[in-house]
Amino acid sequence: MPTKPDNCTIVIFGASSDLAARKLFPSLCELALWGHLPQEYRIIGVGRALFSHEEFRSQVYEKLLRFAPATLQDENFFTAFSQRLFYVRADMSEVTGYHDLYKEIMEASQEPDTCSHILFYLATPPALAPVIVRNLQLAGLGEKTLSCGGWRKLIVEKPYGRDLETARELNGVIGGVFSEARVFRIDHYLGKETVQNIMVFRFSNGIFEPLWNRQFIANVTITIAEDFGIRDRGAFYEEAGLLRDILQNHGLQLLAAVAMEPPVDLSADAVRDEKAKVLRSIRPFTPQNAEHAVVLGQYEGYCAEKNVDPNSTVETFAAVKFFIDNWRWKDVPFYIKAGKNLAETVTEIVITFKCPPQNFFGPAESCSYSANQVILRIQPEETIALRFGAKRPGEAVITDPVYMRFDYKTSFTAVGMTPYHRLLLDAMAGEQMNFIRQDSVEYSWAIIDAIRRAVAGRPPEPYAVHSRGPEGMNRIYG
């Protein structure tokens, strides 16, 4: 848990967005209820709708009633919390509203610290990010135009661009207004307990750390599956597709966490240095090697979804085989499988170990049935399991796989924070370890761009709803 943050103002662009309703306002209200927010703070919503402060407070109340009703049980608490909520109407593309925001922050505040420390959260469509950042600069609210000391910080939601070129452009715009130390590129997966535990699990346990390399590990499989389709995100998916939506951030960040070298210390830059090295070491994709390394799919019925082109070739599934060309992982395949409308909703990392050199307990192929595995389940439950072989009771010597399982909920009685609780506090405190650095963003986009070029012209393979994915994905294994 970081130290209690400075007194500050939190500005949420996109105050009427689904993200603000489901995650941001509930998380901020709960943090206040638990006593984790600073003594003095203000929360300013910014949006196009015309609200007074009181109308905005009523809107937030309705959102909390739906998504975090427990926060409203203490009427006195919510009354006090609501008095810290304010609203500024602004057209994001016009600088006029930003001047109104400046006045609200600088002139209406009763506490000096709340005007000198400002956290901006962009809960807006990605295309608005450079527009908002430029207008913050023009209105005197950027880090490099400080008018009353303190700090300015910026939280940016994914996707950070739509390819390497646009990511670099966005990084250039942001870098002209905020230093990298004040930029927090948020991926909520990095705030999950199981993801944060990967480094502890690897580097603090002598029974695993010596085995975490090409000599003992056969392969690593990362699965990010959902049993539902694109829902109301047709327009977004037509622009993005699954490679940009899931693999560029969640998938490659999980891969980097599993494969990174030990950092020199636990500072944010030391940890992020090692993750960036992994991404930089991924073997390039070409049309030749992608034939047996990349399978894209589209679920049946996708083209009939709202706001989707009837002839769309956008992928809703991807299975990709990666190789990391460094000393530790040379020729160990890392598989990432992700998709919509699959058989189940699950996110997990499975590390499969090599078989013993001799198998005394059955045919050689039986090892694959009971191979040792470490299974890091991120959702729906957060667990870590170890699979190993054991003798089945009876006269015959038959090996069956058995499991030892660790469950966060049963092992720890303390109520854990959600990713948004944790990451909001980290950003306020200036702790960047669980946010993505500029170089990692660009390395990730270079990988995704190479995959897209390598499969250009190859239509996605159809797969049935609630299946395991397209049949062709089996060609990437082995």
JOKACOR-V595426 format. One record per residue. N is the residue number from 1. RES is the residue in three letters. PSI is psi in whole degrees, -180 to 180 (none if undefined). Layout:
BEGIN
n:N res:RES psi:PSI
n:N res:RES psi:PSI
END
This chain:
BEGIN
n:1 res:MET psi:124
n:2 res:PRO psi:164
n:3 res:THR psi:160
n:4 res:LYS psi:132
n:5 res:PRO psi:166
n:6 res:ASP psi:153
n:7 res:ASN psi:137
n:8 res:CYS psi:171
n:9 res:THR psi:132
n:10 res:ILE psi:119
n:11 res:VAL psi:122
n:12 res:ILE psi:106
n:13 res:PHE psi:132
n:14 res:GLY psi:44
n:15 res:ALA psi:-19
n:16 res:SER psi:9
n:17 res:SER psi:162
n:18 res:ASP psi:-38
n:19 res:LEU psi:-45
n:20 res:ALA psi:-41
n:21 res:ALA psi:-45
n:22 res:ARG psi:-34
n:23 res:LYS psi:-50
n:24 res:LEU psi:-54
n:25 res:PHE psi:-43
n:26 res:PRO psi:-42
n:27 res:SER psi:-44
n:28 res:LEU psi:-41
n:29 res:CYS psi:-43
n:30 res:GLU psi:-40
n:31 res:LEU psi:-40
n:32 res:ALA psi:-43
n:33 res:LEU psi:-38
n:34 res:TRP psi:-5
n:35 res:GLY psi:20
n:36 res:HIS psi:-17
n:37 res:LEU psi:160
n:38 res:PRO psi:168
n:39 res:GLN psi:-42
n:40 res:GLU psi:124
n:41 res:TYR psi:156
n:42 res:ARG psi:147
n:43 res:ILE psi:119
n:44 res:ILE psi:119
n:45 res:GLY psi:140
n:46 res:VAL psi:129
n:47 res:GLY psi:178
n:48 res:ARG psi:-23
n:49 res:ALA psi:155
n:50 res:LEU psi:101
n:51 res:PHE psi:145
n:52 res:SER psi:171
n:53 res:HIS psi:-44
n:54 res:GLU psi:-39
n:55 res:GLU psi:-38
n:56 res:PHE psi:-42
n:57 res:ARG psi:-38
n:58 res:SER psi:-38
n:59 res:GLN psi:-44
n:60 res:VAL psi:-40
n:61 res:TYR psi:-44
n:62 res:GLU psi:-38
n:63 res:LYS psi:-42
n:64 res:LEU psi:-37
n:65 res:LEU psi:-34
n:66 res:ARG psi:-42
n:67 res:PHE psi:-17
n:68 res:ALA psi:61
n:69 res:PRO psi:-24
n:70 res:ALA psi:-25
n:71 res:THR psi:-14
n:72 res:LEU psi:3
n:73 res:GLN psi:-33
n:74 res:ASP psi:102
n:75 res:GLU psi:-38
n:76 res:ASN psi:-39
n:77 res:PHE psi:-50
n:78 res:PHE psi:-35
n:79 res:THR psi:-44
n:80 res:ALA psi:-42
n:81 res:PHE psi:-43
n:82 res:SER psi:-27
n:83 res:GLN psi:-9
n:84 res:ARG psi:3
n:85 res:LEU psi:133
n:86 res:PHE psi:167
n:87 res:TYR psi:141
n:88 res:VAL psi:126
n:89 res:ARG psi:134
n:90 res:ALA psi:138
n:91 res:ASP psi:117
n:92 res:MET psi:-27
n:93 res:SER psi:-7
n:94 res:GLU psi:134
n:95 res:VAL psi:-18
n:96 res:THR psi:-46
n:97 res:GLY psi:-28
n:98 res:TYR psi:-33
n:99 res:HIS psi:-37
n:100 res:ASP psi:-39
n:101 res:LEU psi:-42
n:102 res:TYR psi:-45
n:103 res:LYS psi:-42
n:104 res:GLU psi:-40
n:105 res:ILE psi:-48
n:106 res:MET psi:-29
n:107 res:GLU psi:-29
n:108 res:ALA psi:-15
n:109 res:SER psi:139
n:110 res:GLN psi:-14
n:111 res:GLU psi:124
n:112 res:PRO psi:-39
n:113 res:ASP psi:-30
n:114 res:THR psi:-15
n:115 res:CYS psi:-22
n:116 res:SER psi:-20
n:117 res:HIS psi:116
n:118 res:ILE psi:128
n:119 res:LEU psi:118
n:120 res:PHE psi:129
n:121 res:TYR psi:121
n:122 res:LEU psi:87
n:123 res:ALA psi:56
n:124 res:THR psi:166
n:125 res:PRO psi:144
n:126 res:PRO psi:-34
n:127 res:ALA psi:-21
n:128 res:LEU psi:-15
n:129 res:ALA psi:-53
n:130 res:PRO psi:-33
n:131 res:VAL psi:-47
n:132 res:ILE psi:-44
n:133 res:VAL psi:-44
n:134 res:ARG psi:-41
n:135 res:ASN psi:-31
n:136 res:LEU psi:-41
n:137 res:GLN psi:-46
n:138 res:LEU psi:-31
n:139 res:ALA psi:4
n:140 res:GLY psi:22
n:141 res:LEU psi:2
n:142 res:GLY psi:165
n:143 res:GLU psi:-34
n:144 res:LYS psi:9
n:145 res:THR psi:43
n:146 res:LEU psi:136
n:147 res:SER psi:-13
n:148 res:CYS psi:39
n:149 res:GLY psi:-162
n:150 res:GLY psi:-154
n:151 res:TRP psi:157
n:152 res:ARG psi:133
n:153 res:LYS psi:153
n:154 res:LEU psi:125
n:155 res:ILE psi:126
n:156 res:VAL psi:130
n:157 res:GLU psi:150
n:158 res:LYS psi:160
n:159 res:PRO psi:148
n:160 res:TYR psi:82
n:161 res:GLY psi:-177
n:162 res:ARG psi:-1
n:163 res:ASP psi:-179
n:164 res:LEU psi:-41
n:165 res:GLU psi:-48
n:166 res:THR psi:-30
n:167 res:ALA psi:-41
n:168 res:ARG psi:-39
n:169 res:GLU psi:-45
n:170 res:LEU psi:-44
n:171 res:ASN psi:-36
n:172 res:GLY psi:-42
n:173 res:VAL psi:-49
n:174 res:ILE psi:-42
n:175 res:GLY psi:-21
n:176 res:GLY psi:-14
n:177 res:VAL psi:-34
n:178 res:PHE psi:140
n:179 res:SER psi:157
n:180 res:GLU psi:-31
n:181 res:ALA psi:-15
n:182 res:ARG psi:9
n:183 res:VAL psi:132
n:184 res:PHE psi:99
n:185 res:ARG psi:110
n:186 res:ILE psi:133
n:187 res:ASP psi:108
n:188 res:HIS psi:-20
n:189 res:TYR psi:-33
n:190 res:LEU psi:-8
n:191 res:GLY psi:-3
n:192 res:LYS psi:144
n:193 res:GLU psi:-47
n:194 res:THR psi:-38
n:195 res:VAL psi:-44
n:196 res:GLN psi:-25
n:197 res:ASN psi:-11
n:198 res:ILE psi:-46
n:199 res:MET psi:-42
n:200 res:VAL psi:-46
n:201 res:PHE psi:-43
n:202 res:ARG psi:-51
n:203 res:PHE psi:-7
n:204 res:SER psi:2
n:205 res:ASN psi:114
n:206 res:GLY psi:-19
n:207 res:ILE psi:-12
n:208 res:PHE psi:-41
n:209 res:GLU psi:-45
n:210 res:PRO psi:-19
n:211 res:LEU psi:-3
n:212 res:TRP psi:68
n:213 res:ASN psi:-180
n:214 res:ARG psi:-21
n:215 res:GLN psi:-29
n:216 res:PHE psi:-22
n:217 res:ILE psi:129
n:218 res:ALA psi:-43
n:219 res:ASN psi:165
n:220 res:VAL psi:131
n:221 res:THR psi:124
n:222 res:ILE psi:123
n:223 res:THR psi:129
n:224 res:ILE psi:89
n:225 res:ALA psi:145
n:226 res:GLU psi:141
n:227 res:ASP psi:15
n:228 res:PHE psi:164
n:229 res:GLY psi:-152
n:230 res:ILE psi:-6
n:231 res:ARG psi:-123
n:232 res:ASP psi:26
n:233 res:ARG psi:31
n:234 res:GLY psi:-47
n:235 res:ALA psi:-42
n:236 res:PHE psi:-45
n:237 res:TYR psi:-33
n:238 res:GLU psi:-29
n:239 res:GLU psi:-35
n:240 res:ALA psi:-62
n:241 res:GLY psi:167
n:242 res:LEU psi:-34
n:243 res:LEU psi:-46
n:244 res:ARG psi:-35
n:245 res:ASP psi:-40
n:246 res:ILE psi:-51
n:247 res:LEU psi:-39
n:248 res:GLN psi:-29
n:249 res:ASN psi:-76
n:250 res:HIS psi:-53
n:251 res:GLY psi:-51
n:252 res:LEU psi:-28
n:253 res:GLN psi:-38
n:254 res:LEU psi:-42
n:255 res:LEU psi:-45
n:256 res:ALA psi:-37
n:257 res:ALA psi:-37
n:258 res:VAL psi:-38
n:259 res:ALA psi:-9
n:260 res:MET psi:155
n:261 res:GLU psi:162
n:262 res:PRO psi:132
n:263 res:PRO psi:160
n:264 res:VAL psi:-25
n:265 res:ASP psi:-174
n:266 res:LEU psi:22
n:267 res:SER psi:155
n:268 res:ALA psi:-44
n:269 res:ASP psi:-36
n:270 res:ALA psi:-44
n:271 res:VAL psi:-45
n:272 res:ARG psi:-25
n:273 res:ASP psi:-46
n:274 res:GLU psi:-37
n:275 res:LYS psi:-40
n:276 res:ALA psi:-37
n:277 res:LYS psi:-38
n:278 res:VAL psi:-50
n:279 res:LEU psi:-37
n:280 res:ARG psi:-21
n:281 res:SER psi:-1
n:282 res:ILE psi:133
n:283 res:ARG psi:134
n:284 res:PRO psi:150
n:285 res:PHE psi:138
n:286 res:THR psi:163
n:287 res:PRO psi:-30
n:288 res:GLN psi:-52
n:289 res:ASN psi:-20
n:290 res:ALA psi:-20
n:291 res:GLU psi:-36
n:292 res:HIS psi:19
n:293 res:ALA psi:-15
n:294 res:VAL psi:126
n:295 res:VAL psi:124
n:296 res:LEU psi:146
n:297 res:GLY psi:166
n:298 res:GLN psi:127
n:299 res:TYR psi:148
n:300 res:GLU psi:129
n:301 res:GLY psi:-5
n:302 res:TYR psi:-41
n:303 res:CYS psi:-11
n:304 res:ALA psi:-1
n:305 res:GLU psi:158
n:306 res:LYS psi:137
n:307 res:ASN psi:25
n:308 res:VAL psi:136
n:309 res:ASP psi:129
n:310 res:PRO psi:-21
n:311 res:ASN psi:25
n:312 res:SER psi:141
n:313 res:THR psi:24
n:314 res:VAL psi:139
n:315 res:GLU psi:140
n:316 res:THR psi:6
n:317 res:PHE psi:145
n:318 res:ALA psi:135
n:319 res:ALA psi:121
n:320 res:VAL psi:136
n:321 res:LYS psi:119
n:322 res:PHE psi:149
n:323 res:PHE psi:139
n:324 res:ILE psi:111
n:325 res:ASP psi:72
n:326 res:ASN psi:179
n:327 res:TRP psi:-40
n:328 res:ARG psi:-37
n:329 res:TRP psi:9
n:330 res:LYS psi:122
n:331 res:ASP psi:12
n:332 res:VAL psi:119
n:333 res:PRO psi:136
n:334 res:PHE psi:116
n:335 res:TYR psi:133
n:336 res:ILE psi:122
n:337 res:LYS psi:125
n:338 res:ALA psi:145
n:339 res:GLY psi:166
n:340 res:LYS psi:154
n:341 res:ASN psi:42
n:342 res:LEU psi:-176
n:343 res:ALA psi:-28
n:344 res:GLU psi:163
n:345 res:THR psi:116
n:346 res:VAL psi:140
n:347 res:THR psi:121
n:348 res:GLU psi:159
n:349 res:ILE psi:125
n:350 res:VAL psi:117
n:351 res:ILE psi:115
n:352 res:THR psi:127
n:353 res:PHE psi:157
n:354 res:LYS psi:155
n:355 res:CYS psi:156
n:356 res:PRO psi:157
n:357 res:PRO psi:-26
n:358 res:GLN psi:141
n:359 res:ASN psi:110
n:360 res:PHE psi:-4
n:361 res:PHE psi:32
n:362 res:GLY psi:-177
n:363 res:PRO psi:159
n:364 res:ALA psi:-37
n:365 res:GLU psi:-13
n:366 res:SER psi:-19
n:367 res:CYS psi:-39
n:368 res:SER psi:-25
n:369 res:TYR psi:-36
n:370 res:SER psi:27
n:371 res:ALA psi:144
n:372 res:ASN psi:136
n:373 res:GLN psi:147
n:374 res:VAL psi:126
n:375 res:ILE psi:111
n:376 res:LEU psi:104
n:377 res:ARG psi:121
n:378 res:ILE psi:-38
n:379 res:GLN psi:153
n:380 res:PRO psi:-33
n:381 res:GLU psi:162
n:382 res:GLU psi:104
n:383 res:THR psi:162
n:384 res:ILE psi:128
n:385 res:ALA psi:149
n:386 res:LEU psi:122
n:387 res:ARG psi:132
n:388 res:PHE psi:168
n:389 res:GLY psi:144
n:390 res:ALA psi:154
n:391 res:LYS psi:132
n:392 res:ARG psi:137
n:393 res:PRO psi:141
n:394 res:GLY psi:178
n:395 res:GLU psi:-42
n:396 res:ALA psi:148
n:397 res:VAL psi:95
n:398 res:ILE psi:131
n:399 res:THR psi:132
n:400 res:ASP psi:149
n:401 res:PRO psi:137
n:402 res:VAL psi:166
n:403 res:TYR psi:141
n:404 res:MET psi:131
n:405 res:ARG psi:136
n:406 res:PHE psi:128
n:407 res:ASP psi:126
n:408 res:TYR psi:-42
n:409 res:LYS psi:-38
n:410 res:THR psi:-23
n:411 res:SER psi:-27
n:412 res:PHE psi:126
n:413 res:THR psi:-23
n:414 res:ALA psi:140
n:415 res:VAL psi:120
n:416 res:GLY psi:155
n:417 res:MET psi:153
n:418 res:THR psi:166
n:419 res:PRO psi:-40
n:420 res:TYR psi:-35
n:421 res:HIS psi:-54
n:422 res:ARG psi:-45
n:423 res:LEU psi:-33
n:424 res:LEU psi:-44
n:425 res:LEU psi:-42
n:426 res:ASP psi:-45
n:427 res:ALA psi:-43
n:428 res:MET psi:-36
n:429 res:ALA psi:-8
n:430 res:GLY psi:19
n:431 res:GLU psi:115
n:432 res:GLN psi:1
n:433 res:MET psi:-37
n:434 res:ASN psi:23
n:435 res:PHE psi:161
n:436 res:ILE psi:130
n:437 res:ARG psi:159
n:438 res:GLN psi:-46
n:439 res:ASP psi:-37
n:440 res:SER psi:-37
n:441 res:VAL psi:-46
n:442 res:GLU psi:-39
n:443 res:TYR psi:-42
n:444 res:SER psi:-43
n:445 res:TRP psi:-36
n:446 res:ALA psi:-38
n:447 res:ILE psi:-48
n:448 res:ILE psi:-41
n:449 res:ASP psi:-41
n:450 res:ALA psi:-40
n:451 res:ILE psi:-46
n:452 res:ARG psi:-39
n:453 res:ARG psi:-40
n:454 res:ALA psi:-28
n:455 res:VAL psi:12
n:456 res:ALA psi:132
n:457 res:GLY psi:-9
n:458 res:ARG psi:114
n:459 res:PRO psi:151
n:460 res:PRO psi:148
n:461 res:GLU psi:136
n:462 res:PRO psi:150
n:463 res:TYR psi:151
n:464 res:ALA psi:147
n:465 res:VAL psi:137
n:466 res:HIS psi:30
n:467 res:SER psi:-173
n:468 res:ARG psi:-6
n:469 res:GLY psi:-178
n:470 res:PRO psi:147
n:471 res:GLU psi:-32
n:472 res:GLY psi:-12
n:473 res:MET psi:-19
n:474 res:ASN psi:-18
n:475 res:ARG psi:-13
n:476 res:ILE psi:-12
n:477 res:TYR psi:145
n:478 res:GLY psi:none
END
